[in-house]
Amino acid sequence: MDDRQKLLHDWTEKLLAAFEIDGTRVDIDAVLDLAGKAAHGVVRPAAPLTTFVVGYAAGLAVGSGQAEERVAMDSAMSVADTLCAEAATDGGTE
């Protein structure tokens, strides 16, 4: 693990602890990949907005009992990934 990966891992662990959701699995690479797709396929500010909405949607699905955590996150990430690809194809880049 390089310095950047360690910093991101440690920061994620700190966030999870602060929100009292320790042990939650976060695929940092997948989140960053989605953020990159949103930034380049839509517009840069779409990166944090997209990742926030994905997390929110997944959290709502889990909280309402619609899906288990991993299924909810995978589904939300997949929907956003598809929308980012469509935006890139439609010329939605900066």
Phi, psi and chi 1 to 4 in degrees:
 res  aa     phi    psi   chi1   chi2   chi3   chi4
   1 MET       -  124.2 -177.8 -179.6  -62.7      -
   2 ASP   -80.7  176.0   67.6   20.0      -      -
   3 ASP   -59.2  -41.5  -71.1  -15.9      -      -
   4 ARG   -65.6  -44.5  179.9  176.9  179.3 -114.6
   5 GLN   -63.5  -41.2  -71.1  172.0  -41.3      -
   6 LYS   -64.1  -43.3  179.6  161.5  177.3   20.1
   7 LEU   -60.5  -45.4  178.4   64.2      -      -
   8 LEU   -66.2  -40.0  -70.5  172.4      -      -
   9 HIS   -62.0  -48.6  171.9   77.1      -      -
  10 ASP   -62.7  -40.9  -68.0  -10.7      -      -
  11 TRP   -64.4  -42.7  174.4 -113.5      -      -
  12 THR   -61.9  -44.3  -58.8      -      -      -
  13 GLU   -61.4  -39.3  -68.2  -59.8  -46.1      -
  14 LYS   -65.5  -42.4 -172.9  175.8 -138.3  171.3
  15 LEU   -62.9  -45.7  -74.2  169.5      -      -
  16 LEU   -61.0  -41.7  -67.0  172.8      -      -
  17 ALA   -65.2  -42.6      -      -      -      -
  18 ALA   -62.6  -33.9      -      -      -      -
  19 PHE   -92.8    6.4  -71.8  110.5      -      -
  20 GLU    56.4   42.3  -61.4  178.1    0.4      -
  21 ILE  -126.7   38.0   52.9  174.1      -      -
  22 ASP   -51.7  145.6  -54.8   68.3      -      -
  23 GLY    88.4   -7.7      -      -      -      -
  24 THR   -69.2  132.5  -60.3      -      -      -
  25 ARG   -82.8  123.7 -175.6  177.6  164.4  -83.5
  26 VAL  -120.4  119.7  177.2      -      -      -
  27 ASP   -87.7   89.4 -174.1  -21.2      -      -
  28 ILE   -57.6  -43.0  -65.1  170.0      -      -
  29 ASP   -62.0  -40.1  -69.0  -27.8      -      -
  30 ALA   -66.6  -40.4      -      -      -      -
  31 VAL   -64.5  -45.1  172.3      -      -      -
  32 LEU   -66.3  -36.2  -64.9  176.4      -      -
  33 ASP   -63.4  -45.4 -176.9   51.3      -      -
  34 LEU   -63.2  -42.4  177.6   60.0      -      -
  35 ALA   -60.2  -40.6      -      -      -      -
  36 GLY   -63.4  -41.9      -      -      -      -
  37 LYS   -64.0  -40.5  -71.0  175.5 -176.8  176.4
  38 ALA   -67.0  -41.8      -      -      -      -
  39 ALA   -64.4  -40.2      -      -      -      -
  40 HIS   -91.6  -25.5  -62.1  -69.9      -      -
  41 GLY   -91.3  -22.8      -      -      -      -
  42 VAL  -116.8  -83.1 -176.5      -      -      -
  43 VAL  -164.9  150.3   64.3      -      -      -
  44 ARG   -47.7  -48.9  -79.5 -172.2 -146.8  -77.2
  45 PRO   -62.9  -11.3  -22.4   32.8      -      -
  46 ALA   -70.0  -19.1      -      -      -      -
  47 ALA   -61.7  -60.2      -      -      -      -
  48 PRO   -67.1  -34.1   20.7  -29.2      -      -
  49 LEU   -63.6  -44.5 -178.0   59.2      -      -
  50 THR   -63.3  -46.6  -59.3      -      -      -
  51 THR   -66.5  -34.6   56.0      -      -      -
  52 PHE   -64.3  -48.5  170.8   80.5      -      -
  53 VAL   -64.3  -39.2  172.4      -      -      -
  54 VAL   -59.8  -47.9  163.1      -      -      -
  55 GLY   -63.3  -39.9      -      -      -      -
  56 TYR   -65.2  -46.4 -167.7   78.1      -      -
  57 ALA   -61.8  -43.0      -      -      -      -
  58 ALA   -64.4  -42.8      -      -      -      -
  59 GLY   -62.1  -40.2      -      -      -      -
  60 LEU   -64.5  -41.0  -74.2  174.7      -      -
  61 ALA   -63.0  -42.2      -      -      -      -
  62 VAL   -68.8  -46.2  171.3      -      -      -
  63 GLY   -62.9  -30.8      -      -      -      -
  64 SER   -89.8   -3.7   68.6      -      -      -
  65 GLY    83.1    9.2      -      -      -      -
  66 GLN   -67.1  -34.0  -77.9 -176.8  -54.2      -
  67 ALA  -156.3  158.1      -      -      -      -
  68 GLU   -75.8  162.1  -67.2 -177.8    5.3      -
  69 GLU   -50.5  -54.0 -176.5  179.6  -50.2      -
  70 ARG   -64.2  -41.8  177.8   62.8   13.9 -138.9
  71 VAL   -64.9  -43.8  171.8      -      -      -
  72 ALA   -61.7  -44.9      -      -      -      -
  73 MET   -68.2  -44.8 -173.3   54.5   73.9      -
  74 ASP   -59.8  -41.6  -71.9  -12.8      -      -
  75 SER   -66.0  -46.9  178.5      -      -      -
  76 ALA   -63.2  -41.3      -      -      -      -
  77 MET   -63.4  -40.5  -66.4  -81.1  -75.5      -
  78 SER   -64.5  -43.9  178.5      -      -      -
  79 VAL   -60.7  -47.7  168.3      -      -      -
  80 ALA   -64.3  -39.4      -      -      -      -
  81 ASP   -60.4  -44.1 -170.5   55.3      -      -
  82 THR   -62.8  -44.1  -62.4      -      -      -
  83 LEU   -64.9  -37.8  -68.2  172.8      -      -
  84 CYS   -65.2  -40.8  -72.8      -      -      -
  85 ALA   -64.4  -40.7      -      -      -      -
  86 GLU   -64.4  -42.1  -71.9  173.2    2.1      -
  87 ALA   -63.7  -39.8      -      -      -      -
  88 ALA   -65.3  -40.0      -      -      -      -
  89 THR   -67.5  -34.7  -59.5      -      -      -
  90 ASP   -80.7    1.0  -67.1  -19.4      -      -
  91 GLY    82.8   29.2      -      -      -      -
  92 GLY   -83.7   26.2      -      -      -      -
  93 THR   -88.7  163.1   58.8      -      -      -
  94 GLU   -68.3      -  -80.3 -172.2  -46.3      -
